[in-house]
């Protein structure tokens, strides 16, 4: 679906209400503005950026290794060293 917005005084753009509801954008939310390779402007929400970063790092993840377990082990080792 295509939405239309108008740039008003001060360079402000009002995102149509239907689109804000669809994307879960609320008053006070921050959006990142990027330019793609074609020079188009892309607005992204925080959750979209997190998803992009997770996707970028997914190929390097070893499913046999629990990152949480590694972190807990590291913290326990740090605590043990501090206690000595």
Rosetta silent file (secondary structure, phi, psi, omega in degrees, C-alpha in Angstrom):
SEQUENCE: XXXXXXXXXXXXXXXXXXXXXXXXXXXXXXXXXXXXXXXXXXXXXXXXXXXXXXXXXXXXXXXXXXXXXXXXXXXXXXXXXXXX
SCORE:     score description
SCORE:     0.000 S_00000001
   1 L     0.000  143.009  179.517    0.000    0.000    0.000 S_00000001
   2 L  -103.944  133.966  176.872    1.245    3.494   -0.770 S_00000001
   3 L  -114.842  156.495  179.128    0.905    6.322    1.732 S_00000001
   4 L  -123.576  142.356  177.087    1.382   10.012    1.136 S_00000001
   5 L  -140.373  157.260 -179.349    2.833   12.632    3.455 S_00000001
   6 L  -120.491  138.557  175.861    3.624   16.298    3.080 S_00000001
   7 E   -82.004  126.355 -179.465    6.688   18.091    4.378 S_00000001
   8 E  -111.623 -174.980 -177.399    5.570   21.065    6.478 S_00000001
   9 H   -48.447  137.947  178.487    7.373   23.968    8.162 S_00000001
  10 H    79.285   10.158  179.032   10.633   22.983    9.808 S_00000001
  11 H    75.156   17.748 -178.638   10.989   19.868    7.635 S_00000001
  12 E   -79.276  142.221  177.188    8.395   17.940    9.655 S_00000001
  13 E  -123.107  130.466  177.073    6.642   14.973    8.098 S_00000001
  14 L   -96.232  120.347  178.357    3.401   13.575    9.470 S_00000001
  15 L   -80.896  127.829 -178.598    3.232    9.787    9.140 S_00000001
  16 L   -53.807  141.171 -175.470   -0.347    8.744    8.298 S_00000001
  17 H   -56.573  -42.493 -179.963   -2.244    7.350   11.297 S_00000001
  18 H   -58.546  -42.544  179.986   -3.067    4.036    9.566 S_00000001
  19 H   -68.143  -41.806  177.498    0.617    3.415    8.889 S_00000001
  20 H   -59.552  -44.105  179.138    1.632    4.385   12.445 S_00000001
  21 H   -64.232  -44.672 -178.885   -0.917    1.926   13.850 S_00000001
  22 H   -59.771  -39.255 -177.613    0.156   -0.822   11.447 S_00000001
  23 H   -92.638   -4.756  179.793    3.827   -0.408   12.417 S_00000001
  24 L    72.607   27.782  179.416    3.172    0.215   16.104 S_00000001
  25 L   -85.246  126.840 -178.888    4.748    3.677   16.026 S_00000001
  26 L  -117.533  161.193  178.389    3.697    5.783   19.007 S_00000001
  27 L   -56.050  131.531 -179.883    4.222    9.417   19.935 S_00000001
  28 L    95.116  -14.023  177.358    7.758    9.899   21.220 S_00000001
  29 L   -65.024  148.057  175.751    9.193    6.876   19.374 S_00000001
  30 L   -98.259  142.545  176.045   12.482    7.430   17.585 S_00000001
  31 E  -122.805  144.040  174.799   12.924    6.465   13.964 S_00000001
  32 E   -94.670  141.505  178.129   16.163    6.008   12.069 S_00000001
  33 E  -114.414  123.358  179.680   16.406    7.548    8.617 S_00000001
  34 E  -124.061  159.565  170.343   18.646    5.807    6.087 S_00000001
  35 E  -111.547  130.725  177.796   19.338    6.239    2.404 S_00000001
  36 L   -84.802 -177.751 -176.349   19.431    3.072    0.366 S_00000001
  37 L   -61.291  -23.373 -179.948   21.689    2.452   -2.626 S_00000001
  38 L   -92.184    2.046 -179.543   19.220    4.139   -4.963 S_00000001
  39 L    85.833    5.116  177.882   19.072    7.297   -2.842 S_00000001
  40 L   -75.650  149.326  178.634   15.603    6.500   -1.501 S_00000001
  41 E   -89.535  132.749 -179.605   14.820    7.468    2.095 S_00000001
  42 E  -123.715  124.872  175.004   14.006    4.587    4.430 S_00000001
  43 E   -98.092  134.362  178.686   12.458    5.069    7.894 S_00000001
  44 E  -131.372  142.362  174.331   13.037    2.275   10.399 S_00000001
  45 E   -82.683  166.837  178.084   11.741    1.662   13.884 S_00000001
  46 H   -57.943  -43.616 -178.042   14.017    0.522   16.700 S_00000001
  47 H   -66.009  -32.832  176.533   12.599   -3.015   16.485 S_00000001
  48 H   -67.543  -38.722  178.501   13.297   -3.132   12.740 S_00000001
  49 H   -65.764  -43.487  177.771   16.918   -2.115   13.339 S_00000001
  50 H   -59.663  -44.336  178.993   17.306   -4.778   16.044 S_00000001
  51 H   -61.840  -41.501  177.847   15.871   -7.362   13.645 S_00000001
  52 H   -61.530  -43.975 -179.284   18.291   -6.248   10.900 S_00000001
  53 H   -65.838  -43.100  178.743   21.285   -6.550   13.244 S_00000001
  54 H   -61.136  -41.806  179.003   20.162   -9.976   14.472 S_00000001
  55 H   -63.908  -38.183 -179.008   19.786  -11.164   10.869 S_00000001
  56 H   -66.091  -34.349 -177.424   23.245   -9.863    9.992 S_00000001
  57 H   -92.423  -11.663 -177.164   24.859  -11.797   12.863 S_00000001
  58 H   -54.868  -39.623 -179.805   22.752  -14.968   12.564 S_00000001
  59 L   -62.845  -20.198 -177.327   25.201  -16.710   10.172 S_00000001
  60 L   -93.811   -3.420 -177.886   27.933  -16.443   12.830 S_00000001
  61 L   -81.802  134.947  176.367   25.840  -17.990   15.586 S_00000001
  62 L   -99.462  109.186 -177.422   26.641  -21.550   16.612 S_00000001
  63 L   -62.971  -16.527  179.401   23.319  -23.202   17.568 S_00000001
  64 L   -81.181  -10.180 -177.111   25.235  -25.779   19.627 S_00000001
  65 L  -113.250  129.067  176.657   26.508  -23.028   21.951 S_00000001
  66 L   -91.060  114.346  179.753   24.292  -21.213   24.421 S_00000001
  67 H   -63.530  -35.768  178.558   25.402  -17.592   24.627 S_00000001
  68 H   -63.034  -46.352  179.130   23.480  -17.240   27.890 S_00000001
  69 H   -61.971  -39.810  177.368   25.328  -20.179   29.439 S_00000001
  70 H   -62.363  -43.813  179.835   28.661  -18.713   28.273 S_00000001
  71 H   -62.855  -44.819  178.771   27.802  -15.330   29.802 S_00000001
  72 H   -61.564  -42.519  179.521   26.782  -16.891   33.110 S_00000001
  73 H   -63.116  -42.111  177.687   30.001  -18.929   33.197 S_00000001
  74 H   -61.809  -44.607 -179.436   32.070  -15.800   32.497 S_00000001
  75 H   -64.491  -40.035  178.397   30.303  -13.856   35.264 S_00000001
  76 H   -64.786  -39.857  178.910   30.790  -16.692   37.733 S_00000001
  77 H   -65.694  -41.400  176.583   34.482  -16.883   36.863 S_00000001
  78 H   -61.185  -44.765 -179.930   34.834  -13.106   37.335 S_00000001
  79 H   -63.399  -39.457  178.850   33.057  -13.313   40.699 S_00000001
  80 H   -62.922  -43.936  179.599   35.318  -16.206   41.771 S_00000001
  81 H   -64.398  -39.279  179.898   38.454  -14.224   40.845 S_00000001
  82 H   -67.060  -32.466 -178.442   37.191  -11.129   42.707 S_00000001
  83 H   -73.021  -23.237 -178.079   36.443  -13.226   45.796 S_00000001
  84 L   -75.027    0.000    0.000   40.013  -14.547   45.938 S_00000001
